[in-house]
Structures are given as structure tokens and as C-alpha cells.
């Protein structure tokens, strides 16, 4: 099976902007992660892959799903100083 890799010349302006936005989103997420989590998600290529990997790592914890989401959000917020701006 073969596949064709699109070059920048073959992508629409909208597609190029989406790729750039996705790359920026991924970098923002990666920079806010503790090192142990960063290592686990560094090979992910999409935001969705990163989120799924983090969710998988959080399974097995004793805290509830909502508490996990709050804990992850608070960790991200503290790493990025987001809460300080409000």
C-alpha cells in the first residue's frame, strides 16, 4: 500500500492555517506538562492523540473522572500562569 504525502503547495490556505494552529496547540500543551507526562506524549502528532494518552495514563487513579479533569486543568493552568491573568 502506498500513500501520497501532500506538500504545502498542494494544501489550501485554510488547511495550512489549520495545520499551523494545530502545531501551536500541541506546543502549548507540551510546554505545560510535567516532565513525566511530556515524555509519554512527546511522540503524539495531534492534540487528540495527546489527550487520549493523558486520559489513558490517568485511568487507574483513585479519584473520580471530574476530579481528574479538574486536576489536569489546574496543573496546566499553574504551569502556564493562565489563572494569574484573571
N, C-alpha and C positions, 0 to 999 in steps of 0.2 A: 504494500500500500504506500502510495506517495501522496504528498500534500504540497501545496503551493504556499510559500510564505509571502505575505503582502509586503511590499516596500512602501515607504512613506509616500512615494509618487502615486501609488495606487489607492491610497486611502482618501476619503473625503475630508474636508476641513472639519466637519463635525466629529468624525471618527478620530482624527488626530487630536482634537481638543479633549475628547473623552479619554483617550489613552494618557494624555498628559495629566489630566485631573486624577485619573486612577493612580498613576505613578506618585503624584503628590500625596494622595490619601494614604497610600501604602507607606511612604516615608514618614508621614506624620504619626501613623500608628506605630511603626517600628521604633521610632525615636522615643516614644513614651513608654515602652515596655521595659520591665525589669530584665536584666541580662539573661536569666534562665529561660524566660519566655521568649525573648528575642532569638536565642539560639534555636528554639523549637520552631519558630515561624519564619526564619530568615529565608528559607527556600521557597516559601509561598509566592505565587505570582499574581494573585488577585486578593482584593480585600475580603471577598467571600471565603477564600481558602484560609486566610489568616483567622477570620472569625470562627470558622469551623474547627480549626486546630486548637484555638484557645478554648472553645467550648468542650472539645474532647479532653483537654488537659484538666478542665475544671470538674469533669464528671468524677464521681467517687469521693468528692469532698462531702463533709457532713452538713454543710449549710445548704439552705433552700435555693431554688433557681433564682428567685428575685434577689435574694441576698448576694448571690454570685454576681449577678449583673451589676448591682449597686457597688459591690466591692471592686469589680473590674473597672467600672466607670470612675470611681473615686481614685483608684490607682492611676488611671490615665490622666485624670484631671490634676492630681498632685504632681505628676511628672511634667506636665505641660504648663502649669500655672494658670490654667483656664479659670478656676474658681476665684483667683485673685483679681480678675478683671471686672467682676460683677459687683 
